[in-house]
């Protein structure tokens, strides 16, 4: 009887240890999955360990966004510092950065930004939530003849609820152009190249 009690106690300890070990392994796996789903940081060049040369990292597309803006965070950034939320009426709530698919010398050949933007320009504004994930992506595309009343800009806006969700289809419409008409003297783009 004494040996049976000791055996049962050891069996329970082994069982508890096994269950705790499995829980730790599962928690560790869950943490790895969570880390894999975290939004990638803007990519930067890396060094090839075999040659010592700098190699560009391939841009990663955020799910649900159009292919033509893949890697936009490697484009020319218009603002030097993140743009903080605007109290009151901020249509793109959150902390924002604005990028364009043009080179600095094209937009500011003499060191000062020139207008209008060239045909084919794409301006992307990303807005981060308080939690730090990219919540909103607003896109302006300049296509000759597409919107003469708005200096040929087309607008799209993508909004998601959380970092694990893909961006659903875009919001479009005249609302964007009405708001951006306040920046008509800067070719409808609010952010000036710094």
C-alpha positions as protocol buffer text, in pm:
chain_id: "A"
residue {
  index: 1
  type: UNK
  ca { x: 0 y: 0 z: 0 }
}
residue {
  index: 2
  type: UNK
  ca { x: 282 y: 235 z: 89 }
}
residue {
  index: 3
  type: UNK
  ca { x: 447 y: 169 z: -248 }
}
residue {
  index: 4
  type: UNK
  ca { x: 117 y: 219 z: -431 }
}
residue {
  index: 5
  type: UNK
  ca { x: 76 y: 564 z: -269 }
}
residue {
  index: 6
  type: UNK
  ca { x: 433 y: 661 z: -363 }
}
residue {
  index: 7
  type: UNK
  ca { x: 377 y: 533 z: -719 }
}
residue {
  index: 8
  type: UNK
  ca { x: 53 y: 738 z: -751 }
}
residue {
  index: 9
  type: UNK
  ca { x: 229 y: 1049 z: -621 }
}
residue {
  index: 10
  type: UNK
  ca { x: 517 y: 1007 z: -867 }
}
residue {
  index: 11
  type: UNK
  ca { x: 271 y: 940 z: -1151 }
}
residue {
  index: 12
  type: UNK
  ca { x: 81 y: 1259 z: -1069 }
}
residue {
  index: 13
  type: UNK
  ca { x: 406 y: 1459 z: -1057 }
}
residue {
  index: 14
  type: UNK
  ca { x: 517 y: 1317 z: -1393 }
}
residue {
  index: 15
  type: UNK
  ca { x: 174 y: 1393 z: -1540 }
}
residue {
  index: 16
  type: UNK
  ca { x: 178 y: 1751 z: -1404 }
}
residue {
  index: 17
  type: UNK
  ca { x: 532 y: 1798 z: -1535 }
}
residue {
  index: 18
  type: UNK
  ca { x: 428 y: 1667 z: -1878 }
}
residue {
  index: 19
  type: UNK
  ca { x: 122 y: 1895 z: -1891 }
}
residue {
  index: 20
  type: UNK
  ca { x: 329 y: 2198 z: -1783 }
}
residue {
  index: 21
  type: UNK
  ca { x: 595 y: 2114 z: -2043 }
}
residue {
  index: 22
  type: UNK
  ca { x: 331 y: 2093 z: -2317 }
}
residue {
  index: 23
  type: UNK
  ca { x: 179 y: 2424 z: -2201 }
}
residue {
  index: 24
  type: UNK
  ca { x: 520 y: 2592 z: -2212 }
}
residue {
  index: 25
  type: UNK
  ca { x: 587 y: 2453 z: -2560 }
}
residue {
  index: 26
  type: UNK
  ca { x: 245 y: 2564 z: -2685 }
}
residue {
  index: 27
  type: UNK
  ca { x: 287 y: 2907 z: -2529 }
}
residue {
  index: 28
  type: UNK
  ca { x: 624 y: 2933 z: -2695 }
}
residue {
  index: 29
  type: UNK
  ca { x: 474 y: 2833 z: -3032 }
}
residue {
  index: 30
  type: UNK
  ca { x: 189 y: 3079 z: -2986 }
}
residue {
  index: 31
  type: UNK
  ca { x: 441 y: 3354 z: -2916 }
}
residue {
  index: 32
  type: UNK
  ca { x: 631 y: 3267 z: -3234 }
}
residue {
  index: 33
  type: UNK
  ca { x: 311 y: 3278 z: -3437 }
}
residue {
  index: 34
  type: UNK
  ca { x: 226 y: 3616 z: -3291 }
}
residue {
  index: 35
  type: UNK
  ca { x: 571 y: 3746 z: -3374 }
}
residue {
  index: 36
  type: UNK
  ca { x: 539 y: 3617 z: -3731 }
}
residue {
  index: 37
  type: UNK
  ca { x: 213 y: 3809 z: -3772 }
}
residue {
  index: 38
  type: UNK
  ca { x: 357 y: 4137 z: -3649 }
}
residue {
  index: 39
  type: UNK
  ca { x: 376 y: 4393 z: -3925 }
}
residue {
  index: 40
  type: UNK
  ca { x: 719 y: 4412 z: -4085 }
}
residue {
  index: 41
  type: UNK
  ca { x: 932 y: 4713 z: -4014 }
}
residue {
  index: 42
  type: UNK
  ca { x: 1036 y: 4917 z: -4315 }
}
residue {
  index: 43
  type: UNK
  ca { x: 1300 y: 4720 z: -4495 }
}
residue {
  index: 44
  type: UNK
  ca { x: 1658 y: 4840 z: -4515 }
}
residue {
  index: 45
  type: UNK
  ca { x: 1963 y: 4727 z: -4706 }
}
residue {
  index: 46
  type: UNK
  ca { x: 2154 y: 4443 z: -4546 }
}
residue {
  index: 47
  type: UNK
  ca { x: 2510 y: 4319 z: -4575 }
}
residue {
  index: 48
  type: UNK
  ca { x: 2581 y: 3993 z: -4758 }
}
residue {
  index: 49
  type: UNK
  ca { x: 2780 y: 3789 z: -4506 }
}
residue {
  index: 50
  type: UNK
  ca { x: 2980 y: 3611 z: -4776 }
}
residue {
  index: 51
  type: UNK
  ca { x: 3091 y: 3914 z: -4982 }
}
residue {
  index: 52
  type: UNK
  ca { x: 3043 y: 4205 z: -4739 }
}
residue {
  index: 53
  type: UNK
  ca { x: 2846 y: 4395 z: -5007 }
}
residue {
  index: 54
  type: UNK
  ca { x: 2522 y: 4580 z: -4939 }
}
residue {
  index: 55
  type: UNK
  ca { x: 2217 y: 4400 z: -5078 }
}
residue {
  index: 56
  type: UNK
  ca { x: 1866 y: 4545 z: -5096 }
}
residue {
  index: 57
  type: UNK
  ca { x: 1593 y: 4362 z: -4908 }
}
residue {
  index: 58
  type: UNK
  ca { x: 1282 y: 4281 z: -5107 }
}
residue {
  index: 59
  type: UNK
  ca { x: 982 y: 4492 z: -5002 }
}
residue {
  index: 60
  type: UNK
  ca { x: 692 y: 4314 z: -4835 }
}
residue {
  index: 61
  type: UNK
  ca { x: 336 y: 4394 z: -4943 }
}
residue {
  index: 62
  type: UNK
  ca { x: 70 y: 4446 z: -4677 }
}
residue {
  index: 63
  type: UNK
  ca { x: -230 y: 4216 z: -4744 }
}
residue {
  index: 64
  type: UNK
  ca { x: -514 y: 4373 z: -4942 }
}
residue {
  index: 65
  type: UNK
  ca { x: -320 y: 4672 z: -5077 }
}
residue {
  index: 66
  type: UNK
  ca { x: -261 y: 4724 z: -5451 }
}
residue {
  index: 67
  type: UNK
  ca { x: 57 y: 4579 z: -5600 }
}
residue {
  index: 68
  type: UNK
  ca { x: 170 y: 4913 z: -5747 }
}
residue {
  index: 69
  type: UNK
  ca { x: 246 y: 5049 z: -5399 }
}
residue {
  index: 70
  type: UNK
  ca { x: 443 y: 4749 z: -5272 }
}
residue {
  index: 71
  type: UNK
  ca { x: 748 y: 4882 z: -5089 }
}
residue {
  index: 72
  type: UNK
  ca { x: 612 y: 5237 z: -5074 }
}
residue {
  index: 73
  type: UNK
  ca { x: 790 y: 5288 z: -4741 }
}
residue {
  index: 74
  type: UNK
  ca { x: 1117 y: 5279 z: -4938 }
}
residue {
  index: 75
  type: UNK
  ca { x: 1004 y: 5569 z: -5161 }
}
residue {
  index: 76
  type: UNK
  ca { x: 1090 y: 5933 z: -5101 }
}
residue {
  index: 77
  type: UNK
  ca { x: 933 y: 6040 z: -4772 }
}
residue {
  index: 78
  type: UNK
  ca { x: 781 y: 6389 z: -4791 }
}
residue {
  index: 79
  type: UNK
  ca { x: 775 y: 6459 z: -4416 }
}
residue {
  index: 80
  type: UNK
  ca { x: 1098 y: 6461 z: -4211 }
}
residue {
  index: 81
  type: UNK
  ca { x: 923 y: 6367 z: -3884 }
}
residue {
  index: 82
  type: UNK
  ca { x: 602 y: 6166 z: -3833 }
}
residue {
  index: 83
  type: UNK
  ca { x: 292 y: 6384 z: -3858 }
}
residue {
  index: 84
  type: UNK
  ca { x: 101 y: 6372 z: -3527 }
}
residue {
  index: 85
  type: UNK
  ca { x: -278 y: 6337 z: -3509 }
}
residue {
  index: 86
  type: UNK
  ca { x: -469 y: 6662 z: -3554 }
}
residue {
  index: 87
  type: UNK
  ca { x: -715 y: 6744 z: -3276 }
}
residue {
  index: 88
  type: UNK
  ca { x: -1070 y: 6790 z: -3397 }
}
residue {
  index: 89
  type: UNK
  ca { x: -1112 y: 6692 z: -3760 }
}
residue {
  index: 90
  type: UNK
  ca { x: -839 y: 6456 z: -3876 }
}
residue {
  index: 91
  type: UNK
  ca { x: -972 y: 6240 z: -4161 }
}
residue {
  index: 92
  type: UNK
  ca { x: -665 y: 6013 z: -4146 }
}
residue {
  index: 93
  type: UNK
  ca { x: -650 y: 5978 z: -3768 }
}
residue {
  index: 94
  type: UNK
  ca { x: -327 y: 5857 z: -3618 }
}
residue {
  index: 95
  type: UNK
  ca { x: 42 y: 5928 z: -3667 }
}
residue {
  index: 96
  type: UNK
  ca { x: 114 y: 5967 z: -4037 }
}
residue {
  index: 97
  type: UNK
  ca { x: 397 y: 5942 z: -4291 }
}
residue {
  index: 98
  type: UNK
  ca { x: 366 y: 6037 z: -4657 }
}
residue {
  index: 99
  type: UNK
  ca { x: 567 y: 5883 z: -4943 }
}
residue {
  index: 100
  type: UNK
  ca { x: 589 y: 5948 z: -5318 }
}
residue {
  index: 101
  type: UNK
  ca { x: 725 y: 5737 z: -5603 }
}
residue {
  index: 102
  type: UNK
  ca { x: 939 y: 6024 z: -5737 }
}
residue {
  index: 103
  type: UNK
  ca { x: 1300 y: 6126 z: -5677 }
}
residue {
  index: 104
  type: UNK
  ca { x: 1383 y: 6440 z: -5479 }
}
residue {
  index: 105
  type: UNK
  ca { x: 1551 y: 6610 z: -5777 }
}
residue {
  index: 106
  type: UNK
  ca { x: 1234 y: 6556 z: -5987 }
}
residue {
  index: 107
  type: UNK
  ca { x: 1007 y: 6719 z: -5727 }
}
residue {
  index: 108
  type: UNK
  ca { x: 1254 y: 6985 z: -5612 }
}
residue {
  index: 109
  type: UNK
  ca { x: 1507 y: 7042 z: -5893 }
}
residue {
  index: 110
  type: UNK
  ca { x: 1638 y: 7366 z: -5742 }
}
residue {
  index: 111
  type: UNK
  ca { x: 1602 y: 7252 z: -5380 }
}
residue {
  index: 112
  type: UNK
  ca { x: 1244 y: 7380 z: -5355 }
}
residue {
  index: 113
  type: UNK
  ca { x: 939 y: 7170 z: -5438 }
}
residue {
  index: 114
  type: UNK
  ca { x: 779 y: 7246 z: -5774 }
}
residue {
  index: 115
  type: UNK
  ca { x: 417 y: 7186 z: -5875 }
}
residue {
  index: 116
  type: UNK
  ca { x: 231 y: 7014 z: -6030 }
}
residue {
  index: 117
  type: UNK
  ca { x: 342 y: 6658 z: -5961 }
}
residue {
  index: 118
  type: UNK
  ca { x: 445 y: 6469 z: -6275 }
}
residue {
  index: 119
  type: UNK
  ca { x: 200 y: 6235 z: -6446 }
}
residue {
  index: 120
  type: UNK
  ca { x: 237 y: 5884 z: -6300 }
}
residue {
  index: 121
  type: UNK
  ca { x: 305 y: 6012 z: -5948 }
}
residue {
  index: 122
  type: UNK
  ca { x: 170 y: 5802 z: -5663 }
}
residue {
  index: 123
  type: UNK
  ca { x: 143 y: 5955 z: -5317 }
}
residue {
  index: 124
  type: UNK
  ca { x: 84 y: 5717 z: -5025 }
}
residue {
  index: 125
  type: UNK
  ca { x: -10 y: 5827 z: -4674 }
}
residue {
  index: 126
  type: UNK
  ca { x: 3 y: 5566 z: -4400 }
}
residue {
  index: 127
  type: UNK
  ca { x: -154 y: 5625 z: -4063 }
}
residue {
  index: 128
  type: UNK
  ca { x: -64 y: 5421 z: -3756 }
}
residue {
  index: 129
  type: UNK
  ca { x: -308 y: 5343 z: -3478 }
}
residue {
  index: 130
  type: UNK
  ca { x: -236 y: 5412 z: -3112 }
}
residue {
  index: 131
  type: UNK
  ca { x: -131 y: 5044 z: -3094 }
}
residue {
  index: 132
  type: UNK
  ca { x: 136 y: 5113 z: -3359 }
}
residue {
  index: 133
  type: UNK
  ca { x: 9 y: 4910 z: -3655 }
}
residue {
  index: 134
  type: UNK
  ca { x: -66 y: 5059 z: -3998 }
}
residue {
  index: 135
  type: UNK
  ca { x: -440 y: 5116 z: -3978 }
}
residue {
  index: 136
  type: UNK
  ca { x: -501 y: 5332 z: -4285 }
}
residue {
  index: 137
  type: UNK
  ca { x: -338 y: 5371 z: -4626 }
}
residue {
  index: 138
  type: UNK
  ca { x: -458 y: 5655 z: -4850 }
}
residue {
  index: 139
  type: UNK
  ca { x: -339 y: 5665 z: -5210 }
}
residue {
  index: 140
  type: UNK
  ca { x: -339 y: 5943 z: -5470 }
}
residue {
  index: 141
  type: UNK
  ca { x: -250 y: 5849 z: -5830 }
}
residue {
  index: 142
  type: UNK
  ca { x: -187 y: 6112 z: -6098 }
}
residue {
  index: 143
  type: UNK
  ca { x: -321 y: 5986 z: -6434 }
}
residue {
  index: 144
  type: UNK
  ca { x: -343 y: 6227 z: -6726 }
}
residue {
  index: 145
  type: UNK
  ca { x: -704 y: 6285 z: -6832 }
}
residue {
  index: 146
  type: UNK
  ca { x: -858 y: 6082 z: -6549 }
}
residue {
  index: 147
  type: UNK
  ca { x: -997 y: 6369 z: -6339 }
}
residue {
  index: 148
  type: UNK
  ca { x: -957 y: 6713 z: -6503 }
}
residue {
  index: 149
  type: UNK
  ca { x: -1157 y: 6884 z: -6224 }
}
residue {
  index: 150
  type: UNK
  ca { x: -909 y: 6754 z: -5963 }
}
residue {
  index: 151
  type: UNK
  ca { x: -587 y: 6803 z: -6162 }
}
residue {
  index: 152
  type: UNK
  ca { x: -600 y: 6435 z: -6269 }
}
residue {
  index: 153
  type: UNK
  ca { x: -567 y: 6283 z: -5921 }
}
residue {
  index: 154
  type: UNK
  ca { x: -754 y: 5962 z: -5834 }
}
residue {
  index: 155
  type: UNK
  ca { x: -807 y: 5871 z: -5468 }
}
residue {
  index: 156
  type: UNK
  ca { x: -833 y: 5542 z: -5276 }
}
residue {
  index: 157
  type: UNK
  ca { x: -837 y: 5475 z: -4904 }
}
residue {
  index: 158
  type: UNK
  ca { x: -791 y: 5142 z: -4723 }
}
residue {
  index: 159
  type: UNK
  ca { x: -877 y: 5096 z: -4354 }
}
residue {
  index: 160
  type: UNK
  ca { x: -848 y: 4787 z: -4135 }
}
residue {
  index: 161
  type: UNK
  ca { x: -946 y: 4712 z: -3775 }
}
residue {
  index: 162
  type: UNK
  ca { x: -635 y: 4537 z: -3649 }
}
residue {
  index: 163
  type: UNK
  ca { x: -284 y: 4433 z: -3745 }
}
residue {
  index: 164
  type: UNK
  ca { x: -387 y: 4075 z: -3824 }
}
residue {
  index: 165
  type: UNK
  ca { x: -655 y: 4172 z: -4078 }
}
residue {
  index: 166
  type: UNK
  ca { x: -597 y: 4233 z: -4447 }
}
residue {
  index: 167
  type: UNK
  ca { x: -706 y: 4569 z: -4584 }
}
residue {
  index: 168
  type: UNK
  ca { x: -1056 y: 4537 z: -4735 }
}
residue {
  index: 169
  type: UNK
  ca { x: -1144 y: 4692 z: -5071 }
}
residue {
  index: 170
  type: UNK
  ca { x: -1084 y: 5064 z: -5114 }
}
residue {
  index: 171
  type: UNK
  ca { x: -1310 y: 5354 z: -5031 }
}
residue {
  index: 172
  type: UNK
  ca { x: -1331 y: 5601 z: -5319 }
}
residue {
  index: 173
  type: UNK
  ca { x: -1539 y: 5901 z: -5409 }
}
residue {
  index: 174
  type: UNK
  ca { x: -1571 y: 6275 z: -5430 }
}
residue {
  index: 175
  type: UNK
  ca { x: -1522 y: 6326 z: -5055 }
}
residue {
  index: 176
  type: UNK
  ca { x: -1143 y: 6290 z: -5088 }
}
residue {
  index: 177
  type: UNK
  ca { x: -1122 y: 6545 z: -5366 }
}
residue {
  index: 178
  type: UNK
  ca { x: -1341 y: 6796 z: -5178 }
}
residue {
  index: 179
  type: UNK
  ca { x: -1105 y: 6779 z: -4880 }
}
residue {
  index: 180
  type: UNK
  ca { x: -789 y: 6791 z: -5093 }
}
residue {
  index: 181
  type: UNK
  ca { x: -917 y: 7094 z: -5286 }
}
residue {
  index: 182
  type: UNK
  ca { x: -802 y: 7294 z: -4980 }
}
residue {
  index: 183
  type: UNK
  ca { x: -446 y: 7212 z: -5098 }
}
residue {
  index: 184
  type: UNK
  ca { x: -513 y: 7310 z: -5462 }
}
residue {
  index: 185
  type: UNK
  ca { x: -212 y: 7547 z: -5462 }
}
residue {
  index: 186
  type: UNK
  ca { x: 12 y: 7247 z: -5377 }
}
residue {
  index: 187
  type: UNK
  ca { x: -142 y: 7025 z: -5648 }
}
residue {
  index: 188
  type: UNK
  ca { x: -394 y: 6880 z: -5400 }
}
residue {
  index: 189
  type: UNK
  ca { x: -123 y: 6728 z: -5176 }
}
residue {
  index: 190
  type: UNK
  ca { x: -122 y: 6862 z: -4820 }
}
residue {
  index: 191
  type: UNK
  ca { x: 225 y: 6743 z: -4718 }
}
residue {
  index: 192
  type: UNK
  ca { x: 514 y: 6948 z: -4855 }
}
residue {
  index: 193
  type: UNK
  ca { x: 853 y: 6790 z: -4926 }
}
residue {
  index: 194
  type: UNK
  ca { x: 1087 y: 6872 z: -4637 }
}
